[in-house]
């Protein structure tokens, strides 16, 4: 891909306008992943003292989970997105489903299951320099290969999966899933996100054989590569995939592909909440990648999506205002034009 082409102008399409985007495939991107809400509590003390009633000064209940944030924001950017997940027959699952559908994502293959296991929930406690993330996995822990409609997922140009280490029942067959998508002619991407067990299993390498774009933040890249520094991690991981992307927070992001390595600086914005910024970056990057854009453009779009996400609480709230979203993208991307 050309690494010098100017950044494209953002053109966000309503769902009814997207029919012409995929002349062969039904979707631009399909996603299999978790679907739940995020409960974000702000202003709690740095130390959580046992047996004390500790007061937050603000809360937000937003669409959560890396897969759903990615799919929602990718859809708002103008891609036609199909989504498969497993939720419980409970109010939290319905709210999450409604929020995802409101973003224009096709949710017809989301499976609702009755029983003792309910839809998952993540509680996020933002701090000055870090955050605590407390997750009840719920139905995401139970989603299995049999929940997936492979023909539905393959009716697309591109397949994406997030939260590799959370999909405990699906995980043994994730390499098979990616292999089948590749056999159907799709390009693929993977963002592992965090490993709650901090083991970063080497079974991941069996999946990377079928991954076109591997997305990680700096910490994740070093953990997966068993490396002490970024340079060593990039050197270890880049031979395993056609495109390696590492998100560097305030330092922007880098990508290494067939034509070499490129970097793109972060945008300076007033940050309200960093929750979901990495998943939003993925959405921006993949939105351009499936259109054949240069790596520099993919990075710029990813950085713009990540920065915009931080201007509102949660990972999708900023993207729910489509007009403001389009204005922000066009204003930021125009700064890159010569």
Secondary structure, DSSP 8 states (H G I E B T S, - for coil): --SS----------GGGGGGT-SSSSEEEEEE---EEEEEEES--SS--TTS----SEEEEEEESHHHHHHHHHHHTT--EEEE-EEESSHHHHHHHHHHHHTT-B-TT-EEE-SS----EEEEEE-SS-EEEEEE-GGGGT--GGG--HHHHHSEEEEEEE-GGG-TTTGGGHHHHHHHHHHTT-EEEEE----TTS---TTHHHHHTT-SEEEEEHHHHHHHHT-SSHHHHHHHHHTTSSEEEEE-GGG-EEEEETTEEEEE-------S--TTHHHHHHHHHHHHHTTT--HHHHHHHHHHHHHHHTTSSTTTTGGG-HHHHHHHHHHHHHTT--
